[in-house]
Amino acid sequence: MASGSFFLRTPTDEPAGTANNGNDTNGVWFGLPGMPPTADFNLPTLPAGWVYEGWVVGDAGALSTGTFTDFSSTDSGNGFSGTQNNAGPPVPGEDFFNNLPMGESLPFSVVGRNVVITVEPVPDNSPAPFTLKPLAAIAGSDTAPNSQSFNNNVVNSFPTGTVSK
């Protein structure tokens, strides 16, 4: 029953109290775009040793938006966000303005790219997405205040197994 929403917006390059600057396709945030944005995941609470991680698949590979266990607060990452000292909304996500890896170019639009939520082990010994990907979608061109749904619940493809004596 995994589900959730995301929206395209770039709050980290807007000085506090200013209007939208028209580049909202350069950021993705996980939840519903109200004021303030709110969480919108139907995912289980993970046991110790696991976290969720958001990703956008770029031209040179997957770009992490950060790890999180709480759907209603910021995540662990902001490596690509803007420089206005605005941490962004109280939900996981990322703007893509700075420090992009080699092979990616600016402006970096999320439109048409895979947006993915993975389940990652802790500690995580790889910078790549882990194999468990409960939610994935191709980002459309709608920006906030519209949200987009993860239309690909892939939990049924998770590996399973049994142990017997």
Secondary structure as the mmCIF struct_conf table of DSSP 4:
data_model
#
loop_
_struct_conf.conf_type_id
_struct_conf.id
_struct_conf.beg_label_comp_id
_struct_conf.beg_label_asym_id
_struct_conf.beg_label_seq_id
_struct_conf.end_label_comp_id
_struct_conf.end_label_asym_id
_struct_conf.end_label_seq_id
STRN STRN1 SER A 3 SER A 3
STRN STRN2 SER A 5 LEU A 8
HELX_RH_3T_P HELX_RH_3T_P1 PRO A 11 ASP A 13
BEND BEND1 GLU A 14 GLU A 14
TURN_TY1_P TURN_TY1_P1 ALA A 16 GLY A 17
HELX_LH_PP_P HELX_LH_PP_P1 THR A 18 ASN A 20
BEND BEND2 GLY A 22 GLY A 22
HELX_RH_3T_P HELX_RH_3T_P2 ASP A 24 ASN A 26
STRN STRN3 GLY A 27 PHE A 30
BEND BEND3 GLY A 31 GLY A 31
STRN STRN4 LEU A 32 LEU A 32
BEND BEND4 GLY A 34 PRO A 36
STRN STRN5 THR A 38 THR A 38
STRN STRN6 ASN A 42 ASN A 42
HELX_LH_PP_P HELX_LH_PP_P2 PRO A 44 PRO A 47
TURN_TY1_P TURN_TY1_P2 ALA A 48 GLY A 49
STRN STRN7 TRP A 50 VAL A 57
BEND BEND5 ASP A 59 GLY A 61
STRN STRN8 ALA A 62 PHE A 68
BEND BEND6 THR A 69 THR A 69
TURN_TY1_P TURN_TY1_P3 PHE A 71 SER A 72
BEND BEND7 SER A 73 SER A 73
BEND BEND8 SER A 76 SER A 76
TURN_TY1_P TURN_TY1_P4 GLY A 79 PHE A 80
BEND BEND9 THR A 83 ASN A 85
BEND BEND10 PRO A 90 PRO A 92
STRN STRN9 GLY A 93 ASP A 95
BEND BEND11 ASN A 98 ASN A 98
HELX_LH_PP_P HELX_LH_PP_P3 LEU A 100 PRO A 101
TURN_TY1_P TURN_TY1_P5 MET A 102 GLY A 103
BEND BEND12 LEU A 106 PRO A 107
TURN_TY1_P TURN_TY1_P6 VAL A 111 GLY A 112
BEND BEND13 ARG A 113 ARG A 113
STRN STRN10 ASN A 114 PRO A 121
BEND BEND14 VAL A 122 PRO A 123
BEND BEND15 PRO A 127 ALA A 128
HELX_LH_PP_P HELX_LH_PP_P4 PRO A 129 PHE A 130
BEND BEND16 THR A 131 THR A 131
STRN STRN11 LEU A 132 ILE A 138
BEND BEND17 SER A 141 SER A 141
TURN_TY1_P TURN_TY1_P7 ALA A 144 PRO A 145
BEND BEND18 ASN A 146 ASN A 146
STRN STRN12 GLN A 148 SER A 149
STRN STRN13 ASN A 152 ASN A 153
HELX_RH_3T_P HELX_RH_3T_P3 VAL A 155 SER A 157
BEND BEND19 PHE A 158 PHE A 158
#
